[in-house]
Amino acid sequence: MPWFLSPDQRSRVAIRSWVRGTGLVTSSLSPKTVKRLLSCSVIQLSTALSARGERARAASRAPLAKFVFVLVALIIFPSALVATPDFVPTASAYHAYIDSKLILSLELTPKKEIFVEVVNMGDIRRCLSIENISVRMEDGEVLHFDSFLYDGAKSKTEGGDKACTRQRTRRKWELGYSFDLPEKVRKVVFLMGNQAFRLQPVSAAEFEEFAANVDKLNIEVASEYLKIFDLRVKFGRNIYGSSVRYRKVNVSPASDGTRGPVTLLSTIPKQTEQALKKKKGGEVEISLELDAKGEVIEAKAENFLEYGLTERALYEVKYWWDFTPAFDNGKPLPSTHTAKVVYRVEEPDED
């Protein structure tokens, strides 16, 4: 390069050489752009390339920004992922459950029909047996359904005893029955695997909104984060129901002889957040008064555990455990009973 050129002239020559050497003139730049490029200095070129690079980086950050937004939403609104823990199982014609893998609903219609819908957003097949649908009338009487109906034109007593839903699909069944169906039911529980899914009673308006939002969900999405974000957007804080592990005893709820009350279904309550942090556990013994249908009239704790564990145990036993009453020569009677709730502390694994 000639020594008599000024610094600015030297930079222009260098730019021309670089542009021609890289083939940009004939490959990706218009003649007008090339002309402007050849007439600019190094400083001007550097500024222009920097601005262009910043725009490209901003475009590349868009997917990352979306992911960060989803993550922040999950951190700020964790309650949207957790069902309501302490609702009371009151009577309603509509009941619903939501989590990030499963949506369940039970609906009673004015035409004396009862429908169950399962929306399986998880990666495994879900099956529900007819005997594992637990529903009670307002007076505490347990309702026993006959079958799942696959065709609404069939008899009310025809159909199958098990309904299965493949991963990322939804299905709806009418339940067959042979009793006088009430207008409202309460204490709706679906037993699937080792979990008891407790459906929460909702109003007609809430259920209509719930059903409309379910229709809008993209249940085929595989990403757990996107599923949770979609639920958060559609339902907000209206996440219904709760789930808990359970134990079930296969004993007849009725008897022709004489026997005391029996615990048919017991749930395993989750520890409170404070108890988990403090690694506190223990046992709560609860004295019960049962009516002739096995419903809990009164529950009283005989000992006390800190951090809300006693209150949690009373809630579970009073509202969600199932009992048979005592029988005297086949006649059900009011009785007293004892329940025990055990909280176990999981110790960290030793290396």
C-alpha positions in Angstrom: 0.0 0.0 0.0 1.5 3.4 -1.0 3.1 5.3 1.9 1.7 8.7 0.8 -1.9 7.7 1.5 -3.7 9.3 4.5 -5.0 7.0 7.3 -8.6 7.4 6.0 -7.5 6.6 2.4 -5.6 3.5 3.7 -8.8 2.3 5.4 -10.8 2.7 2.2 -8.3 0.7 0.2 -8.3 -2.1 2.9 -12.1 -2.3 2.8 -12.1 -2.5 -1.0 -9.6 -5.3 -0.9 -11.5 -7.2 1.7 -14.9 -6.9 0.0 -13.5 -8.1 -3.4 -11.5 -10.8 -1.8 -14.4 -12.3 0.0 -16.7 -12.4 -3.0 -19.4 -10.4 -1.3 -19.8 -8.2 -4.4 -21.2 -11.0 -6.5 -22.7 -13.2 -3.8 -24.9 -11.4 -1.3 -24.8 -7.6 -1.6 -26.6 -5.4 -4.0 -24.6 -3.0 -6.2 -25.9 0.0 -4.2 -24.8 -1.6 -1.0 -21.3 -2.4 -2.4 -21.0 1.2 -3.6 -21.8 2.5 -0.1 -19.5 -0.1 1.5 -16.5 0.9 -0.7 -17.0 4.6 0.1 -17.1 4.2 3.9 -14.2 4.2 6.4 -13.2 1.4 8.8 -14.9 3.2 11.7 -18.2 3.6 9.8 -18.0 0.0 8.6 -17.4 -1.2 12.2 -20.4 0.8 13.5 -22.7 -0.6 10.8 -21.6 -4.2 11.2 -22.0 -3.8 15.0 -25.6 -2.6 14.7 -26.5 -5.3 12.2 -24.9 -7.9 14.5 -26.9 -6.6 17.5 -30.2 -7.0 15.5 -29.2 -10.6 14.6 -28.4 -11.4 18.2 -31.7 -9.9 19.4 -33.6 -12.1 16.9 -31.6 -15.2 18.1 -32.5 -14.3 21.7 -36.3 -14.4 21.0 -36.7 -18.1 21.7 -34.5 -17.8 24.8 -36.6 -14.8 26.0 -39.8 -16.9 25.6 -38.3 -19.8 27.6 -37.2 -17.3 30.3 -40.7 -15.9 30.4 -42.2 -19.4 30.9 -39.6 -20.1 33.6 -40.3 -16.9 35.5 -44.0 -17.6 35.3 -43.5 -21.0 36.9 -41.4 -19.5 39.6 -43.7 -16.6 40.4 -46.9 -18.7 40.2 -46.0 -22.1 41.6 -49.6 -22.5 43.0 -50.8 -22.9 39.4 -49.2 -26.3 39.3 -50.6 -27.6 42.6 -54.2 -28.5 43.1 -56.1 -27.1 46.1 -55.1 -29.0 49.1 -57.9 -28.5 51.6 -61.3 -28.1 49.9 -64.4 -29.6 51.5 -66.2 -32.3 49.5 -69.6 -30.6 49.2 -72.5 -31.7 47.0 -72.5 -30.5 43.3 -73.5 -31.7 39.9 -70.0 -30.9 38.6 -66.6 -32.0 39.8 -63.1 -31.4 38.4 -59.4 -32.2 38.8 -56.4 -30.6 37.1 -52.7 -31.2 37.1 -49.9 -31.1 34.5 -50.4 -34.8 33.4 -54.1 -35.5 34.0 -57.5 -33.7 33.8 -60.6 -35.4 35.2 -64.2 -34.4 35.4 -67.6 -35.8 36.5 -70.8 -34.3 35.3 -74.5 -35.0 36.1 -77.0 -33.8 33.6 -80.7 -32.8 34.0 -81.4 -35.9 31.8 -80.3 -38.2 34.6 -77.0 -38.9 32.8 -73.6 -39.0 34.4 -70.4 -38.5 32.4 -66.7 -39.1 33.2 -64.0 -37.5 31.1 -60.3 -38.3 31.2 -57.7 -36.0 29.5 -54.4 -37.8 29.6 -51.5 -35.3 28.9 -48.8 -37.7 30.3 -46.6 -40.2 28.7 -48.2 -43.4 30.1 -51.6 -45.1 29.5 -54.2 -44.5 32.2 -56.9 -46.9 33.2 -59.8 -46.5 35.5 -61.9 -49.4 36.8 -65.6 -48.9 37.5 -65.1 -50.2 41.1 -62.5 -47.5 41.7 -64.9 -44.6 41.2 -66.1 -43.6 44.6 -69.1 -41.2 44.8 -71.4 -40.5 47.7 -74.8 -38.9 47.9 -75.5 -35.9 50.1 -76.7 -38.1 53.0 -73.5 -40.2 52.8 -74.8 -43.3 50.9 -72.2 -44.7 48.6 -73.1 -45.1 44.9 -71.9 -48.1 42.9 -71.9 -47.8 39.2 -72.4 -50.7 36.8 -70.2 -50.0 33.8 -68.6 -47.5 31.3 -70.9 -47.1 28.3 -69.2 -46.8 24.9 -72.4 -46.0 23.1 -75.1 -43.7 24.5 -77.8 -45.8 22.8 -77.0 -48.9 24.9 -78.8 -50.0 27.9 -77.9 -48.4 31.2 -76.4 -51.7 32.4 -74.4 -52.7 29.4 -70.7 -51.8 28.7 -67.2 -52.5 30.1 -65.9 -52.4 33.6 -62.6 -50.6 32.7 -61.9 -47.4 30.7 -58.4 -46.7 29.4 -57.0 -43.5 27.8 -53.8 -43.5 25.8 -51.1 -40.9 26.4 -51.9 -37.4 25.1 -55.5 -38.2 24.3 -58.9 -37.6 25.8 -62.0 -39.7 26.2 -65.4 -39.4 27.7 -67.8 -42.1 28.9 -71.3 -42.2 30.2 -71.6 -44.3 33.4 -74.2 -47.1 33.6 -76.2 -47.4 36.8 -79.2 -49.1 38.3 -80.3 -46.8 41.1 -82.1 -43.5 41.4 -79.5 -40.9 40.4 -79.5 -37.8 42.6 -79.1 -34.3 41.2 -75.9 -33.7 43.1 -73.1 -35.9 44.5 -70.1 -35.3 46.8 -66.8 -36.9 47.8 -65.9 -37.9 44.2 -62.6 -39.9 44.2 -61.0 -41.8 41.3 -58.4 -44.4 42.3 -55.7 -44.9 39.6 -52.5 -46.7 40.3 -51.4 -45.8 43.8 -53.0 -42.3 43.7 -56.4 -41.2 44.9 -57.5 -38.3 42.6 -60.0 -36.2 44.5 -62.3 -34.1 42.3 -63.3 -30.7 43.6 -67.0 -29.6 43.4 -67.5 -26.5 41.2 -70.5 -24.5 40.1 -72.2 -24.7 36.7 -70.6 -21.5 35.5 -67.1 -22.7 36.7 -67.6 -26.0 35.0 -68.6 -24.4 31.7 -65.5 -22.2 31.8 -63.4 -25.3 32.8 -64.8 -27.3 29.8 -64.1 -24.5 27.4 -60.5 -24.2 28.6 -60.0 -27.9 28.3 -61.1 -27.7 24.7 -58.5 -25.1 24.0 -55.5 -27.1 25.4 -52.9 -28.6 23.2 -52.7 -32.0 24.8 -50.2 -33.3 22.3 -47.3 -31.1 23.4 -44.5 -33.1 24.9 -42.6 -30.4 26.9 -43.5 -30.4 30.5 -42.7 -26.7 30.8 -45.0 -25.8 27.9 -47.8 -27.9 29.3 -47.6 -26.2 32.6 -47.4 -22.8 31.0 -50.4 -23.6 28.9 -52.4 -24.6 32.0 -51.3 -21.5 33.7 -52.5 -19.3 30.8 -55.8 -21.1 30.4 -56.8 -21.7 34.0 -54.9 -19.2 36.0 -55.2 -20.1 39.7 -58.4 -22.2 39.1 -56.5 -25.5 39.5 -59.1 -27.9 41.0 -58.8 -31.0 43.1 -56.0 -32.8 44.9 -54.2 -36.2 44.8 -52.7 -38.3 47.5 -51.4 -41.9 47.9 -53.9 -44.3 49.5 -54.4 -47.8 51.0 -57.5 -49.9 50.3 -58.8 -52.9 52.1 -60.9 -55.4 50.2 -63.7 -56.0 52.8 -67.4 -56.0 52.0 -69.0 -52.8 53.2 -72.0 -54.8 54.4 -72.3 -57.8 56.7 -75.0 -60.3 57.6 -73.3 -61.0 61.0 -71.9 -58.9 63.8 -68.6 -57.0 63.6 -67.1 -53.7 64.4 -66.3 -50.8 62.0 -63.6 -51.3 59.4 -61.4 -48.8 57.6 -61.9 -49.4 53.9 -59.8 -46.6 52.4 -57.1 -44.6 54.1 -55.1 -41.8 52.5 -51.5 -41.0 53.2 -51.3 -37.3 53.8 -48.4 -35.2 52.6 -46.4 -33.4 55.2 -46.7 -29.7 55.6 -43.9 -27.5 54.2 -42.7 -26.6 57.7 -42.6 -30.2 58.8 -40.5 -31.1 55.7 -38.0 -28.4 56.3 -37.7 -29.4 60.0 -37.7 -33.1 59.1 -40.5 -33.7 61.6 -42.8 -36.8 61.6 -44.7 -38.9 64.0 -48.1 -40.5 64.6 -51.5 -38.9 65.2 -54.2 -41.1 66.8 -57.7 -39.9 66.1 -60.9 -41.0 67.9 -64.0 -41.2 65.6 -67.7 -41.3 66.0 -69.4 -42.9 62.9 -73.0 -43.0 61.9 -74.9 -46.0 60.6 -73.5 -45.3 57.0 -69.9 -45.2 58.2 -69.7 -41.4 57.8 -67.6 -39.5 60.3 -69.7 -37.4 62.7 -66.8 -36.3 64.9 -63.1 -36.6 64.8 -60.8 -35.8 67.8 -57.0 -36.0 68.0 -55.7 -37.8 71.0 -52.2 -36.4 70.7 -50.6 -33.3 69.1 -47.8 -32.9 66.5 -46.3 -29.5 65.6 -46.1 -27.7 62.2 -49.8 -28.4 61.2 -49.4 -32.2 61.1 -52.3 -32.7 63.5 -54.7 -30.5 61.5 -53.6 -32.2 58.3 -54.4 -35.6 59.8 -57.8 -34.6 61.0 -58.7 -33.2 57.6 -57.7 -36.4 55.8 -59.5 -38.7 58.2 -62.7 -36.6 58.6 -63.2 -35.9 54.9 -61.5 -38.6 52.8 -61.2 -41.9 54.7 -63.9 -44.5 54.1 -65.3 -46.7 56.9 -67.9 -49.3 57.2 -70.2 -49.0 60.2 -70.5 -51.6 62.9 -73.1 -54.4 62.3 -75.3 -56.3 64.8 -76.8 -59.3 63.1 -76.7 -57.6 59.7 -78.0 -54.3 61.0 -75.7 -51.2 60.6 -75.2 -49.2 63.8 -73.5 -46.0 64.9 -70.2 -46.8 66.5 -66.8 -45.5 67.6 -63.6 -46.2 65.9 -59.9 -45.2 66.0 -57.7 -44.1 63.2 -53.9 -43.6 63.1 -52.1 -41.3 60.7 -48.3 -41.9 60.4 -45.9 -39.3 59.0 -42.6 -40.7 58.0 -39.4 -38.6 57.7 -37.3 -39.6 54.6 -33.7 -39.5 55.6 -31.1 -38.6 52.9 -29.2 -41.5 51.4 -25.8 -42.2 52.8 -22.8 -42.3 50.5 
